[in-house]
Amino acid sequence: MKFPRGVPTSTRYRAARRSHSAEGDPPGASLSSVWLSATVRVVLSPLVPRLAARWGAERLLGAALVVLTLGIALRWVPAAVGLFGGTVLIGAGIAVGNVLLPSLIKRDFPTKVGLLTSAYATVMGGVAAVASGVAVPISEVAPGGWYTALGCWVLFALVAVLLWLPQVRAPRRTAQAIRGHRLPWGSGLAWAVTAFMGLQSLGFYVVVTWLPQVFQDNGMSAATAGWLLFLFQAVAVLTSLAVPGAMRWARNQRALATICSAVMLLGYLGLFVAPGLALLWSVVLGLGGGACLVLALAFISLRDQDASVAGALSAMAQSIGYLLAAAGPVVFGLLHTVSSGWRAPIMLMCVAAAGQTVVALVAGGGTVRSAAGDSASP
């Protein structure tokens, strides 16, 4: 299943696995597709700036949308090859789009980075909340079951391709604006931005994947646990809308990023100490999570001197971020299995949130500059 923003709750996840197995997919197909998609993005993300320099960002993003559309359509095929082949194509399309968007925002709207970053993060979160909510009902009533629930989103992808066509046919500007910079591996600030991106991604996907099961094991019904996950996502979407306004009132984002990360830490500590207050901690995690997502994406555009450095920083931050995001739910589940409880994995998230709070002090200010020879330095 598609990982970013569309991973089902753990209850739906298990139902999906049973459905796949009944229809001929190999056991563990959903988990395997998560890792496959993440691997594709980790490999492809660092290559995107050079591809954009050669083909142009608009054309490359248009090609990525076409690849994404083909991947979604391929997952409609009722066979394992459709699931895994579609996952590879979807992972490639998402990798290119996620790396290019911050650099395009930096290039074309340098004074509206916070507003536009919040806008597309809000749209992603809102659509994900809807998708996770309707996936199971669609699979139960539509011909083809889960394959139709996964493939029906191709219609929206086709609309996106059509809307982007005028940009593909426009005069090419990207060769001058987004050059083939090497990734800023030697920049301490770039690593801080990367760590912030990775840790907030890890937290988001752990919550989306496992929070309902944590609540159920503490005596809550599956339906109520699912609604609390929806509440988390809804609060996160609403919070993301407020971030641009807060960013305009500060010289940098250190204080805001630190406070929002600390809110996430408070939510995890609450789950550890008083898991019965599930409603409260769902809201707290949503407040911190929505803001941290927008900040992580905005840092890529705000911490660089021009669009070319934004592309290189985006490739670095998102490739490592994908790796952490994919590993997070797996490690969380393994800790639960080994410890026969949720206290150890929740404590892991407390440590991750504490680390994110510290990293925010660095990632929230400064500039990653391009040094001689297309290198970057803090």
N, C-alpha and C positions, 0 to 999 in steps of 0.2 A: 504494500500500500504506500501511497505517497506520504513521505515523512513530514516535510515542512508544513506546519499548521493544519494538517489534515489527518494526523494519527488518531485513531479512535480511542475511546476510553478503554481501560483494561478489560472491562466486561465485554464491550463490543469487539475488542481485539481478539478475545478468546472465541467469541461467536464467529468472527470472520475466519479464524483458523479452522474451526469445525466445518464451516461452509466450504472453504477451499479444499479441505481434505475429502469431504463428501463428493466434490465435483471433480476430483482427480488431481488436485495440486499436491505437491509433496508436503509432508508435515514441516512446520516451521517456515513456510514460504513467506509469511508476512515479515518475520524477523529477518530473514535472509534478504528480502527486498529492501528493508531499511538500510542494512549494511552495504548492499550493492549500490543503492542510490548515493549514500554518503561517500563511498569509495570513488565513484565517478566524479563527484564534485571536488573532493580533495585533490584528485589528479588534474582535473581540467581547470580549476579556478586560477592557479598561477599562470596558466597559458593565455588567459583572456586578454590582458593588456597588449601583448604582442599581436594577437589575432585582430584586435580592434585597430591597432596601428596600421595593419596591412589592409584590412577590408573596410574599415570605417565602423564606428560604433553603431550607427543607425542600421546599417546593413547586417552587421553581426547580430544585433538584438532582434532584427526581423527574422533572420535564419534561426535563432534560438526559439522564437515563438513557433515557427513552423515545426521544428524538431519536437518541441513540447507538445504540440497538437498531435503529431504523429504518435508520440509515446502514449498519450491518453487514449487515442483511438486503438492502439495495439493492445492495450490492457482490456479491451472489450472482447478480445479473442479468448474463448473458453479453453485455455490450455496454459500450462506452466510457461511455455515460451512467450506467450502474450504478456503474462505478468512480469517476468524478468526482463524481456526485451523492452517492454514499455517503460519499466523502471529505469533502465539505462538511459533511454532517450529523455525521459522526464528529468532525471538527474542532470544530464548535460544541459538541457534548456534552462533549468533553474540556476545552475552554476553561472552560466553566461549572464543571465539577466540580473542576478544578485550582485555580481561584480561590476557590471556596467552602470546600473542605475545611480549609485552615488557619484560616479565621475561625471555622468551626464547632468545631474542636478548641479554639481559644482561648476560645470562649464556654462550651462545655459541660465541658471538661476542662482548665482552666488550669494545674493542677498536674501534668499528665501529657503535656505537649506533646511532649517528647522521645520517650517510650515509644510514643505513638500515631503520631507521625510516622514513627518507625522501622518500626512495624508495617505501615502502608500502603505505605511505600516498599519494604519487603521483599516484600510480596505482589506489587506491580507488577513488581519485578525478577524474582521467581521465575516468575511467569506469562509474562513476556516471554521468559525463557530457554527455557521449555517451548515457547512459540509459535514462536520462531525455529527450534527444533530439529525440530518436527513439521510445519512448513509444507510443506517439499518432499516428505516421504513422503506426506502427505495428497494433495498435488496430483498425485502419480504414480499413486495407486491409486483415488482417489475419482472418481465421475462428475462431470464439470464441471471437473476439473483445478484450476487456480489459483483459479477463482471459488468453488469449494467450500471450498478451503483458507482463503480470506478470509472466506467467509460463515458457516462452521460455528460461529464464535464467538458467533453470535447467541443460542445456547442459554444461554451464561453470562450474557449481558447481560439476558436475560429473567429469570433467577434473581435478578439484582441489582435489577431493577425490582420484583419481588414482595417481596423482603426490605425494600425501602425504603418500600413502601406504608403501613405503620403510622406512619412519620414524617410522611408527607404529610397524613395524616388527624388528626394530633395537633394540639392547640391551638397557634395561631401565636404564636411568641415573637420572631421575627426582626425585626419592625419596630422593637422597642425596642433590640435588641442590635446590629443591623447597619444603620446608617444610611447614607445616600447621600453619603459623604465624597468630596471631590475627591481625585484621586490626588496623592500627596505629591511632585510634581516638584521642589519647592524644597528638599527635605531631602537633605543630603549623605549621611546615614546610609542613607536609602532608596535612593539611587543606588548606594551600596556594596553593599547587599543585592541590588539588581538586577544589578549587575555580577557578583557572586559566582554568582548563579543562572544568568545567561547564559553565563558562562565554563565553569562545570562542565557545563552542558547541551551546549555546543559540544563539549567534550572527549568526553563520553559518546557522542554521535552520530557523531563522527568515528571513534572507536575501533570502534563497532559496525558502521559502514559499510565502513571501509577496512582495518582491522587484518589481516583474513585475506589480503587482496591483497598487503599489504606483506610478510607472511610468505611467501606463495607466490613472489613475485618474488625472494626471497632463497633459493629452492631447496626450499621446503617443499611437501609435497603438499597438495592442496585439502582432503582429509579431515582431515589433521593440523591445518591452519590453522583449520578449522571447530571442532575440538575445543578448540583454544586459546582461541577466542572464547567458547565455552561455559565454559571454565575462568575467564576474566575475569569473566563474568557471575555464576558461582557464588561466586567469591571476593567479589565486590561485594555479593551478597546476604548472605553470612555476616558481612562487615564491618559492614553496616548494622545488624545485630542488636546489635553491641557498642557502638554509638555512644551510646545512652541512658545506659548505665552510666558511660561516660567523662564525659558531660555533667553528671552529678550531682555529680561531685567537684570542679567548678570554678565560680567565681563567674560567669564568662562563658565564651564559646566562642572567644576570640581565639587562644589557644595551640593548641587542638585543630584549628581550621579552618586555621591557618597550617601546622601540621605535616602535616595530610592533603593540603593543596594542594602542599606541598613534595614529598610522596611521589609525587604525580602528575607533578610536574616531573622527579623522578628517573627515573620510568618512561620519559618521552619522551626524556630525555637518553640513557638506556640504549639505546633504539631507534636513536638517532642515531649513537652511538659503536659499539655492539656489537649489531647487529640479529640476529646469529646466536643470541643468548641469548634466544630468543623465549619460552620457558617462564617464565623468571625475570621478564621484563618484563610478561608477561600477568598474573602474580600481583601484581606491584607496582602496576600500573595498577588492578587490581581492588581492592586494599587502599585506595588513595586514592580511587578513583571511588565506591565504595559509601558511604564515610563522607561524602564531599563532597555527595552527593545528599541524604542525610538532613539534613545541616547546612543546606543551602540551603533545604530545605522548612521546617525548624524555625525558621530565622531569621525567616521571615515571621510566625510566631506569637510568637516570643520578643522581637522588636524593637519591638513596638507596645504601647500602653497598654490597649487593649480590642479586642473583636471587630470593631468598626466600622472602626478603623484597620487591623486585620489584613486586612480585605477590600480596602481601598484599596491597601495595600502589596502584597498578593498580586496584584491586577490589574496593577499597574505592573511588578512584578518578572517576572511570567510572560509578559506581552505582549512585553517586550524580550527575555526569555529565549528565547521561541519564535523570534523573529527571528534571533538569533545561532545558535540550534541548527539552524535550517533552512539558514542560509548556510554554516555550518561545513563540512559534507561536500562541498558544491559547490566552495567555495574551495579546499579541500584537494585535490580532484580536478583542478581547473584548474591549480593549482601543479605537480602531478605531470605534467600534460600539457605545460606550458610548459617545465619544467626537465628533462623526460625522466628523472626519477628521484624518489626519495622523500625525499632529504635536505632540500630546501627546504620541503616541506609539514610534515615532522616538526619542523623548526626553528620553523615557525609555531606549532606546538602547544607547543613549549618556551616561546616568548614568551607565549602565552596562559596557560600554567600559572604562569609567573613573575608575570604580572599578577594572576592569581587569588590567589597567595600574598600579594601586597601588599594587595589589597583585603580579604582575610580579617582583617587586623589591625583594620580599621574595622568590617566587617560583624559581627564576633563579639561586639560589646558595644554598650550604649546603648539608647535608646528613641526611636522615631519618634512624636512627639506630635501630637495634633490641636490646631491653633491656632484662634483665633477665626475664625469664618466657614467652618469645615470645611476649613481648610487644615492642612498638616502641616509640622512643622519638626524639625530634628535635635535 
